[in-house]
């Protein structure tokens, strides 16, 4: 999908080069790509997206944050459950399947990790 947008993207990767990460590369790449795609989809023109990765003790934390429209608190727990059908239109009226975050959760958990979400209506979201 092509987007005609004007969004500032900031990338801050702070992981030691010698650190060995034991994870399935394609799965992790898919998760980050999906989170980034969601950030683009729900961030209006002139917004910001930040991708951060850092080591915290023996864990690598990856965060994709945006200045998009936000997600209502009552919707947030449903986004990671297959039995729920949650799909909203993006800033350019794109319609998703509602399966992207469910797939991300499955991939992250299969790698022994966890995934979460911080968001509020009309404000930033982080996953």
C-alpha positions as CSV (number, residue, x, y, z in Angstrom):
1,X,0.0,0.0,0.0
2,X,1.3,3.4,-0.9
3,X,0.8,6.4,1.4
4,X,1.0,10.1,0.5
5,X,2.0,11.5,3.8
6,X,4.3,13.9,5.6
7,X,5.4,12.3,8.8
8,X,8.6,12.7,10.7
9,X,10.3,9.4,11.5
10,X,12.8,9.1,14.3
11,X,14.9,6.0,14.9
12,X,16.9,5.4,18.1
13,X,18.5,2.0,18.2
14,X,20.7,1.6,21.3
15,X,21.7,-2.1,21.4
16,X,25.4,-3.2,21.7
17,X,26.6,-4.7,18.4
18,X,28.1,-7.7,20.1
19,X,24.7,-8.6,21.7
20,X,23.4,-11.9,20.4
21,X,19.6,-11.9,19.9
22,X,18.0,-15.3,19.8
23,X,14.9,-14.8,17.8
24,X,13.5,-15.8,14.5
25,X,14.5,-13.0,12.2
26,X,11.5,-13.1,9.8
27,X,9.0,-13.1,12.7
28,X,10.6,-10.1,14.5
29,X,10.9,-8.3,11.2
30,X,7.2,-8.9,10.5
31,X,6.2,-7.6,13.9
32,X,8.2,-4.4,13.6
33,X,7.0,-3.9,10.0
34,X,3.3,-4.3,11.1
35,X,3.7,-1.9,14.1
36,X,5.4,0.6,11.8
37,X,2.6,0.2,9.2
38,X,0.0,0.8,11.8
39,X,1.8,3.9,13.0
40,X,1.8,5.3,9.5
41,X,-1.8,4.3,8.9
42,X,-3.1,6.1,12.0
43,X,-0.8,9.2,12.2
44,X,-2.0,12.3,10.4
45,X,0.1,14.6,8.2
46,X,2.8,16.5,10.2
47,X,2.7,13.8,12.9
48,X,5.7,11.8,14.3
49,X,6.7,8.2,14.5
50,X,9.5,7.0,16.8
51,X,11.1,3.5,16.6
52,X,13.3,2.7,19.6
53,X,15.2,-0.3,20.7
54,X,17.2,-0.7,23.9
55,X,18.6,-3.3,26.2
56,X,17.1,-3.4,29.7
57,X,19.0,-6.1,31.7
58,X,18.7,-9.2,29.6
59,X,15.7,-8.0,27.6
60,X,15.6,-6.1,24.3
61,X,12.7,-3.6,24.3
62,X,11.4,-2.4,21.0
63,X,8.8,0.4,20.9
64,X,7.0,2.0,18.0
65,X,5.3,5.2,19.0
66,X,3.1,7.6,17.0
67,X,1.2,10.8,17.4
68,X,-1.9,9.4,15.8
69,X,-5.6,9.3,16.8
70,X,-5.2,7.0,19.8
71,X,-7.2,3.9,20.8
72,X,-10.1,4.0,23.3
73,X,-9.3,2.2,26.6
74,X,-12.2,-0.2,26.2
75,X,-10.9,-1.3,22.8
76,X,-7.3,-1.9,23.7
77,X,-7.6,-5.4,25.4
78,X,-9.6,-6.6,22.4
79,X,-6.9,-5.8,19.8
80,X,-4.8,-8.9,20.7
81,X,-7.7,-11.4,20.8
82,X,-8.6,-13.5,17.8
83,X,-12.3,-13.8,19.0
84,X,-12.7,-10.1,18.7
85,X,-13.1,-8.3,15.4
86,X,-11.6,-4.9,15.7
87,X,-10.7,-2.9,12.6
88,X,-10.8,0.9,12.2
89,X,-10.2,3.2,9.3
90,X,-6.8,5.0,9.1
91,X,-6.2,8.6,8.5
92,X,-6.6,8.1,4.7
93,X,-9.6,5.9,5.1
94,X,-7.6,2.6,4.8
95,X,-9.4,-0.4,6.2
96,X,-7.4,-3.1,8.0
97,X,-8.3,-6.8,8.6
98,X,-7.9,-6.4,12.4
99,X,-5.5,-9.3,12.4
100,X,-2.1,-7.5,12.4
101,X,-1.7,-7.1,16.2
102,X,-3.0,-10.6,16.8
103,X,-0.3,-11.9,14.5
104,X,2.3,-9.7,16.2
105,X,1.3,-11.1,19.6
106,X,1.6,-14.7,18.3
107,X,5.0,-14.0,16.8
108,X,6.4,-12.2,19.9
109,X,5.1,-14.8,22.3
110,X,6.5,-17.7,20.2
111,X,9.9,-15.9,20.7
112,X,9.4,-15.9,24.5
113,X,8.6,-12.2,24.6
114,X,5.6,-10.0,25.5
115,X,3.8,-7.3,23.6
116,X,1.8,-4.4,25.0
117,X,0.1,-1.1,24.2
118,X,-0.1,2.3,25.6
119,X,-2.7,4.7,24.1
120,X,-5.3,7.3,24.7
121,X,-7.8,9.0,22.4
122,X,-6.4,11.9,20.4
123,X,-2.9,11.2,21.6
124,X,0.1,9.0,21.0
125,X,0.1,5.2,20.9
126,X,3.0,2.9,21.7
127,X,3.3,-0.8,21.0
